[in-house]
Amino acid sequence: MAITVVGSVAYDTIETPAGRRERCLGGAATYFSLAASYFTDVRVIAVVGEDFGKRQEAVFRTRNIDTRGIERAAGKSFFWEGSYLDNLNEAKTHITDLNVFAAFEPKIPEPYRDSEFLFLANIDPLLQRRVREQMPDVRLVAGDTMNYWIKDHRPALLEVLKGLDVLLINDTEVRMLAGNSNLVQAARAVMAMGPGSLVVKHGEYGATLFHKSAPKGNGAELRAPALPLEEVVDPTGAGDSFAGGFFGYLAAQPEITPAAYRRAMFYGSVMGSFACERFGTERLQQLSRKEIDERFNLFRELTHID
Amino acid sequence: MAITVVGSVAYDTIETPAGRRERCLGGAATYFSLAASYFTDVRVIAVVGEDFGKRQEAVFRTRNIDTRGIERAAGKSFFWEGSYLDNLNEAKTHITDLNVFAAFEPKIPEPYRDSEFLFLANIDPLLQRRVREQMPDVRLVAGDTMNYWIKDHRPALLEVLKGLDVLLINDTEVRMLAGNSNLVQAARAVMAMGPGSLVVKHGEYGATLFHKSAPKGNGAELRAPALPLEEVVDPTGAGDSFAGGFFGYLAAQPEITPAAYRRAMFYGSVMGSFACERFGTERLQQLSRKEIDERFNLFRELTHID
């Protein structure tokens, strides 16, 4: 089943202890679609500027990602510059230039309208909501957000949450959104805002899945690990890649069962771990399904005692 | 098989968001032995002062823990006061009074000498070494340490590490000991100092097991989760309780296989999770094997996708 994703397609300048890359292809929708493309059809809604070239578009096309919803506007593409010199777990943002995203009016191309799955990547909740409203009949909607929207755009974000089946956010964000420092209590409070399922990403420690119904393990359904990596070259996009693996796997299943959610968590961790191995989207551009399944099995060995 | 453990038996004054307790029974050897006592025979080597009462001793006796190696000295017992008001993951230490531990000369009671397992809980590495040297023939030696010994008593600690089969420390400690912020690289460096196996405890995110030989998953053998807790009443002793569950389970096995290590990690997480549910050792004093096995199964459900 096809996924439509709305979110940023951007240029990133990134500095990590492993080096520096100027203006490489980035953006939440980019990482998400590359990761999800190994599991199912993906269609992107975004806006780029006149600086967006054929080489960048080819990255999507090589992975058979539908780019008819990537609008070209006068001006420059979204640009982000950040570094991880002191702490690989948290980016220090130096520059965020919204550029063409500032006036973006998302439109759904006709051929996207039969998508059964919708992913609202991390952008302005007003844009997330507009896309959600234009696709009322999708089967499953998942989304992401970040501290900036939680702090300064709470009412708009709360509206988005009402329309979500699954929210994927990190530790700091779930605690900030709930105003509660206990993970279990914060998860319950956030699910009361709308989403029936919640994935809390713990960076190098993996992620926890919560379901509103049928809670076990104090409300937690599954804790998936992250792969301990010998070298984290660039953690940019790891969370979006997790979301792509998670939602891509779900969308490819004939039935969305609790067991499918559990396996989806592992595929999320798998794609997140690949993302960190090279700068930008380099690693996600050239994976094989065999590599993905081998890593999936490694994750199983890393967690299963029998 | 019996475990001999050397470490602190102490009084703790603890403040957490859930309340405050004055001078409750504490100390690394106390938490360790209570947790391990659900799996195997435990014998304690420690020193206490004249303030150590019958009620405290009864806590050990009720769990059939051998206290003949707990020496009584003139003066006061080890005392620690700390709080977790801002951060449940890290204690803020207000007072550490070594008292009778300052002049402690550990002696091994004759009936302890046939112990096949030895645990060197977190105390001065000079004391750990003295006990290790008096028990050269044990089958398996595990130990713990902390930032203070790593920073200011490194040469003595390095001597202890040479004699260890398993070291159990936390994230910050392994990175500090190795001088390397990458977990995989730090683990490898620490195992090169002696221990063939290393357990790195991640607090609320669980723990990772590394083996020097036969590494898989970038050197990590198993990642065990921690149970997301609705309320962490008091995290004091969670790491020592993890060690007690881990080593207690290992000591009770007919053979120490890689599979036994993997299950031991889960029993460590189980005992660590119980420790946090009440103040001090309250919860560890009155568990049943049935409760322990139910929680073990919950951990399995929380991690296994099939």
Contacts between the chains, C-beta under 8 A, distances in Angstrom:
chain1	res1	chain2	res2	distance
A	88	B	181	7.6
A	181	B	88	7.7
A	182	B	229	7.8
A	182	B	230	7.0
A	182	B	231	6.8
A	182	B	232	7.3
A	183	B	204	7.2
A	183	B	228	5.3
A	184	B	228	4.9
A	184	B	229	6.6
A	184	B	230	4.7
A	185	B	230	6.6
A	187	B	228	7.9
A	202	B	205	5.9
A	204	B	183	7.3
A	205	B	202	5.9
A	205	B	205	3.7
A	205	B	206	7.3
A	206	B	205	7.3
A	206	B	223	7.5
A	208	B	228	6.4
A	216	B	298	7.2
A	216	B	301	6.4
A	217	B	227	6.5
A	217	B	228	6.9
A	217	B	298	5.4
A	217	B	301	6.5
A	217	B	302	4.6
A	218	B	227	6.5
A	218	B	228	5.3
A	218	B	229	6.3
A	218	B	230	5.2
A	219	B	228	7.1
A	219	B	230	7.5
A	220	B	227	7.8
A	220	B	228	4.5
A	220	B	302	6.3
A	221	B	302	7.8
A	222	B	302	6.3
A	222	B	303	7.2
A	222	B	305	7.2
A	223	B	206	7.4
A	223	B	225	4.2
A	223	B	228	7.6
A	223	B	302	5.3
A	223	B	303	6.0
A	225	B	223	4.2
A	225	B	225	7.7
A	227	B	217	6.6
A	227	B	218	6.5
A	227	B	220	7.9
A	228	B	183	5.3
A	228	B	184	4.9
A	228	B	187	8.0
A	228	B	208	6.4
A	228	B	217	6.9
A	228	B	218	5.2
A	228	B	219	7.1
A	228	B	220	4.4
A	228	B	223	7.6
A	229	B	182	7.8
A	229	B	184	6.6
A	229	B	218	6.3
A	230	B	182	7.0
A	230	B	184	4.8
A	230	B	185	6.6
A	230	B	218	5.2
A	230	B	219	7.6
A	231	B	182	6.8
A	232	B	182	7.3
A	259	B	305	7.4
A	259	B	306	7.4
A	262	B	305	4.5
A	262	B	306	8.0
A	263	B	305	5.3
A	263	B	306	7.9
A	265	B	305	7.7
A	266	B	305	5.9
A	298	B	216	7.1
A	298	B	217	5.4
A	300	B	305	7.1
A	301	B	216	6.4
A	301	B	217	6.5
A	302	B	216	8.0
A	302	B	217	4.6
A	302	B	220	6.3
A	302	B	221	7.8
A	302	B	222	6.3
A	302	B	223	5.3
A	303	B	222	7.2
A	303	B	223	6.0
A	303	B	303	4.9
A	303	B	304	7.1
A	304	B	303	7.1
A	304	B	304	5.2
A	304	B	305	7.9
A	305	B	222	7.3
A	305	B	259	7.4
A	305	B	262	4.5
A	305	B	263	5.3
A	305	B	265	7.7
A	305	B	266	5.9
A	305	B	300	7.1
A	305	B	304	7.9
A	306	B	259	7.4
A	306	B	263	7.9
